Amino acid sequence: MNGLQAMQRLQTALDYTQRQISSGRRILNPSDDPIGSSRSLELRESISRLQQFDRNSTIVGSRLGQEESALSAVNNVLQRVRVLALQANNATQSNESRGLIAIEMREQLGNLVQLANQQDGNGSYLFAGNRGDTQPVSRTGSTFTYNGDQGQRFIQIGEGREIADSDSGAAVFFQIRNGNGTFSALPDPGNTGTGVVGAGSLVDPTLYDRGQYTVRFIDPDNYEVLDALGATVATASYQSGDTLAFSGIEFSLSGNPDTGDEFIVAPSRNQDVFSTIDRLAAAIGTATSSEATRAAMTNEINAGLLNLDQALGNILDTRTQVGSRLAAVEDQIDSNGSFVLTMQSALAEIQDLDYAEAISRLTAEVTTLEAAQKSFIRTQQLTLFNYF
Amino acid sequence: MPDLLNTSLTGMLAFQRALEITGHNISNANTPGYSRQVAEFTTRVGGGSGRNYVGGGTQISTIKRIYDNLLVEQLRTSATGQARFSALNNLAGRVDSLLADADTGLNTGLQNFFNTMQDVSNNPAEIPTRQALLGEADGLANRFRSLDQRLDTLESEVNDRLTLAVDEINRIAADIAETNDQIAIAGVGALPNDLLDRRDALVLELSGLVSVSTIMQDDGAMNVFVGSGQSLVLGANVQRFGTQASEFDPTRVSVVYEGSSGTTPLDTSLSGGTLGGLLEFRSRVLDPSRQSLGQTAVAFVNRFNAQHAAGMDLRGNLGGDFFAIDPPRVLYSSNNTGSGTVTAAIDDLGAFTGADYVLEFDGAAYSLSRADTGQNVALTGSGTAADPFLADGISIEVGGAAAAGDRMMIRGGHNAAGTIETVITDPRAIALAAPTRAQASIANIGDATISPARVADSTDPALLASSVIEFTSATSYTINGAGNFTYTDGDPIVINGSSVTINGTPAVGDQFTIEANYGASGDNSNGLLLTDIQSVGVLDGGAIGIGESYAQLVASVGGTAHQIQAGLDAQNVIYTNAEDAVLSKSGVNLDEEAANLIRFQQAYQAAAQVVNVTKTLFDSLLAATSR
């Protein structure tokens, strides 16, 4: 009776070891090792999450790559436009040659609009923010409208780590400060003199109050500076090439303004890159007939070049950000990968069978069972009745 | 010499009887519960012959049953323990492997669902990916349901086995009572050994079903008691066990004692044996598992639906219910006399436990207690629709006219996992976008930026209305042209249920708009928040996440199963030892019987030889006197 039970127990143990060996798993049921099995559940969950993060990272990587190549093309267009504007600004250009430059510039503008309305492989617009179905840039006459939104999509690439896979067209093409980024100084359209505004800069941020100022020539050699309310802030005499400084800012002025000519200084506001190019092309394409109209054109081209530089700076900033995001994604893929390896080896330690141990256990169990069976047969034969 | 003849005849008679006993022992060598019997010889007192007494031969005074009551009691106790652990181990092992199996367990389902959720967040505009999410959602709901169904099947199996065990107990009790009767009749003189063996075997069989205690009576009858002292067998009389639907749940079998003074429920007082093991499995493994699984299901569905409602779908509607799950189920006691009604709902997931509760009306007020521990649970509120009772994250509304003593059971999570369904069928109705967006006007001059809009209150009726924040100075703003609010850099501004923060220095006239997020097919803001549900704490005051909650269930059942397995191993050893002890005391040893056979045969032959001697003596005497 007892011997039989012992043999049954051995048989069960043998069967268990055999199942361990055939499955390669140390834990067959959670009750074999409750702590280990709940730990292995956690590990498997973490590994699966990390592998998902890897897939996410690949998607972010490819989207950022797409954005980067679009931005690179945008940069080329803007550089070309800049070269064209500089060419047009050269005094040796005739009205005809400038007309040809304006034509090319308009073509480049068309390219740029196309780039801004570029779609990804799934037909979603790259630069429409979250409104991927909406063509982001539309043109009515000389007005360019942004139809997307300012949203930015984030994708999780690691535990607690989200990264943007796009930039909205508003941020890339529309929210670009005009002038030098702080203020713009522009001639009044009604000027009759030949005053041309040069480069300006912020000298003392503590004095600059972001107000609007008007520089008005009392006579060709003297000017006054009025604030937004019409009060006189300063008066000074003028010579061509002077630097005008007031309220913490300064800019240079050359040429000969007429009496009553005005130059307006206003805080920078957003001007989209398309309008900038459109206005440049319009200014370049307009035939000049006098010193005054030439000065007006030069002012327009100067202003346009400033705005273009702002746009180029903005594209560069965005590309830098995209680049650093791409680097972050690469880093995250690496660190996710090494995490997965660590966790997989931890998981293997918990749930995988030590074959050497299991096989030696199997051998021992087989030996014991055989011995038990043999001794059982032998002892069952021992009885006094054999000698009757 | 007639005395010598008599004396030798007593020997022959006694040895013949002894041989019969040996034969009986040999025949019953393999009869379970048989106790070896031994003939006890005593001398017969002879008559006097003058100064000396001469013996009158031998006789068998008793046929002794080799038996140790203590060992038999031990065997019964260990049989009770072994049967209990055996039933527990069998059932708990099945729950254990069911929950942790990669194919049937919840982990894989949750993991696949949330991974697809991430895929959808990566491509919120793609309909095929959205469709795949619906597929995974169905798969997950299915897993919840099938787990609950498998546990429900175990519950039915326990019901069936309880009924069988009770029938078996009644049959054995009747047999014991009948044997008691036979023993009382037969046992006037000597004890009927074989009937005693039979009764012991029956009691041992009964011990395997339920824990029993026995008391011997003077007339040889044995009284058997179970549970908390209920008599099962008294002499030749039997009290029956029965089964009936439990007080609250008509599908659950409850064991009752059908005493002379009505039925008494025994579910909590019975222990040990198969019956005890089944009841213990139900209260210790099955109920907590179903409750915990239900708790996980309720937490998942409610949390997910709440987040889904705070999003906007591809058609510009706010998210509807993604999954559906039944509210806590209310069961009425079969003893209720009033017409009170109770409805329960989930109020606070952080406090929700999934346990069963009993709500009792004492004629004036309601009180709530845990069904498993009986521990009182404090109720706040007044039980009306406007001010329901609140306890452990459940809101309870009472109505109708309950009578004093009426009881209702509120099951927090017990059946919940079986009722999960995916409600959404349209992939476009998955709300992955934020409901509102915040935009800075392109014409802004200041360098202030606005954060994306977050939902502060998805139930705000004006959530989708547009509003404009316009700055009247660098430190103050109006909303839709009204009011004069002070601007502090970085402070959250909540308008119509949306929350935004503005950073930086705004200029006069700068405008920021909060508006419905229509057309934002590429927005995954809410999708990311839905994905986060996998890792954020929901239960236990926000300390335990969904996956964690299930892992705890697996660990807890695994731990219990492990403990039961260890208990069974120990009980097997104890039982085998007890059985060995009884066998070595009472069992038949064939070698011993063989020796006895030879011994008694030789003694018989010797006694027969004495008869021969008597005859020779008598013949000698006749020959001497015949002349």
Interface residues (C-beta under 8 A of the other chain):
Chain A: M1 N2 Q5 R9 N29 P30 S31 D32 D33 P34 I35 S37 S38 L41 E42 R44 E45 S48 R49 Q52 R55 N56 I59 N122 S124 A128 G129 N130 R131 G132 D133 T134 Y146 D149 Q150 G151 Q152 R153 F154 I155 Q156 E159 E162 S166 A170 F174 Q175 R210 P267 S268 R269 N270 D272 T383 L384 F385 F388
Chain B: A92 G93 D96 S97 L99 A100 N107 Q111 F114 N115 Q118 D119 S121 N122 N123 P124 A125 E126 A433 R437 A438 Q439 A440 I442 A443 N444 I445 P452 A507 N517 G519 A520 S521 G522 D523 N524 S525 L528 T531 Q534 S535 G547 A551 Q552 V554 A555 V557 G558 G559 A561 H562 I564 Q565 N572 T576 E579 D580 L583 L590 D591 A594 A595
